[in-house]
Amino acid sequence: MLDTFRRLAVRNPKRTEAEIQADVRQFILSAPFELEPTDLVDVSLESPLGDRRRIDVETGSTVIEVKRDLRKEKYKKEAQEQLAGYVETRMNQTGLRYVGILTDGAEWNCYDLVDGRLSLVSDLILEETEEAEDKLIVWLEGVLATTHDIAPNAHNIEERLGAESSAYKLDRATLANLYRKNKKNPTIAVKRKLWTQLLLSALGTQFKGDDDLFIDHTLLVNTAEIIAHAMLSLQGPSCPMARMSAISTSMFGNCPSRSTIQKTPCTHASPISEQRWRS
């Protein structure tokens, strides 16, 4: 795996996209993500113009697009537009949330789809060091969310769910988008008002009840509850996308935008689902 990582971390102008793509696939399979070769698939898409387009790598609900060199802005922008089309198509086909990764092996970017356009959530620039290899593994783990039986200790929680982790940034972006789309819903407005009143009574006038804090607090509370469930060996939601189903239910009640996810078969695991953490 170290040799594969070194080839990815150093941009070589002589390497083709196909070679980089092969190393990306090999690294994902070799890293401790608990994936089998059958978990990584190529998906052909039929574009409106009739030409064949192929997703480079797809696993679970993550689409990975591989390019030779992302340092040229024009080339990178074109790749982002291409990836946005793939992510949107897969979301429409499956009814599930998809995220996109754009990489040239040395640079890794994770995107969330917002109103048909990609929004950068987290990025990572590699260096040819052993520490960088570990950083890439943790970064990818936060996006793919396929590893199970993680000990819920302080180090693992901070590394995988802390404010600098890709998992936190992805969940936070998704939750913020959900709130933005549904904040005028009467039920949500009432919950938002009650939250403000409760914290004002506890903290006084120094409390600033803005939307960002409401979103952060919602994510923090649900994350803590799910980890506590794992530590106490309590059975959580059967859907592996427990992070957004649990959070959207507590935040949005029966709002139709996301509550239906609990009834939808899921293939994408969750960084904060109980199944991933062991007692």
C-alpha positions, -999 to +999 in steps of 0.1 A: +000+000+000+029+024+007+042+021-029+007+029-042+005+059-019+039+072-030+028+070-067-003+090-058+014+116-037+040+126-063+026+141-095+043+124-125+035+141-159+042+108-176+014+090-159-020+086-175-054+091-159-060+054-162-028+047-142-038+071-115-073+057-114-059+022-110-038+034-080-068+052-064-088+020-066-059-001-053-053+023-024-090+023-014-091-015-015-058-019+004-066+006+031-086-005+062-119+005+048-134-030+049-142-030+012-141-058-013-134-054-050-171-058-057-178-028-036-160-005-061-179-003-094-177+015-127-210+030-138-218+041-173-241+071-177-260+081-208-258+119-213-285+139-230-262+142-260-260+105-264-223+101-257-212+075-231-198+088-199-183+066-172-178+073-135-142+065-126-149+049-092-181+045-072-184+030-038-215+032-017-229+067-022-195+083-032-185+091-067-148+096-074-135+114-104-098+110-113-078+136-133-041+139-142-034+173-126-058+196-108-034+225-104-047+242-136-079+261-126-096+258-160-090+221-161-102+217-125-134+237-131-143+215-160-137+184-139-160+199-112-188+204-137-183+168-149-184+154-114-215+175-105-233+159-134-224+124-122-234+131-086-267+146-096-275+117-120-268+091-093-289+110-068-318+111-092-314+074-101-312+061-065-330+087-044-301+087-020-276+114-011-243+112-030-211+130-024-183+136-049-145+133-047-122+149-072-086+139-071-053+137-091-038+115-065-019+143-047-049+166-042-082+154-028-114+174-028-148+163-013-180+180-025-216+182-015-242+189-042-262+220-034-289+232-058-273+214-087-238+227-081-208+213-062-198+229-029-164+222-015-167+206+019-132+193+027-098+191+009-064+175+015-030+181-002-006+151+002+030+151+010+053+120+006+054+111+043+041+083+064+020+108+083+004+119+051-006+083+043-024+081+076-041+115+070-054+103+037-068+071+052-086+090+080-098+116+055-112+090+031-127+070+060-147+101+070-161+104+035-167+067+027-178+057+062-174+020+057-152+010+086-169-008+116-161-016+152-142+017+159-134+021+196-153+052+208-123+067+227-113+103+228-086+100+201-108+082+176-137+106+182-116+137+177-097+123+147-128+110+129-155+134+140-137+165+152-141+199+137-112+194+113-124+159+101-139+153+067-168+135+083-178+165+104-174+190+076-196+168+053-223+162+079-222+199+089-226+210+053-255+186+047-273+197+078-269+234+070-284+228+036-313+209+051-320+237+075-317+264+048-343+246+027-367+240+055-362+268+081-396+284+072-415+252+080-437+260+110-426+230+130-390+238+124-395+275+133-411+265+166-382+241+175-358+269+166-376+294+188-378+269+218-341+262+215-333+299+216-356+305+246-341+275+266-305+287+261-314+323+268-329+312+302-298+291+309-270+315+297-286+349+298-283+378+274-247+368+264-262+340+244-262+347+206-288+324+191-278+325+154-285+298+128-249+286+127-249+278+164-283+261+161-269+238+134-237+231+153-257+223+185-281+200+166-252+181+151-233+179+184-263+166+204-271+139+178-235+129+175-231+125+212-263+105+215-252+081+187-218+075+203-234+070+237-257+044+221-226+026+207-208+027+241-238+013+259-244-013+231-279+000+224-295-009+191-297+022+169-315+028+136-312-001+111-304+023+082-267+028+079-272+064+070-282+070+106-264+103+109-288+122+086-319+102+093-315+106+131-305+143+128-331+153+103-359+136+123-349+153+156-344+186+138-371+186+112-397+162+127-418+148+098-406+173+073-409+155+039-375+167+027-355+141+047-378+121+069-384+097+040-348+086+042-357+063+071-379+043+047-353+042+020-328+013+015-293+027+021-259+017+008-239+046+023-226+041+058-223+069+083-194+083+103-217+086+134-239+056+130-239+032+159-229+003+136-194+019+132-186+023+169-181-006+193-183-008+231 
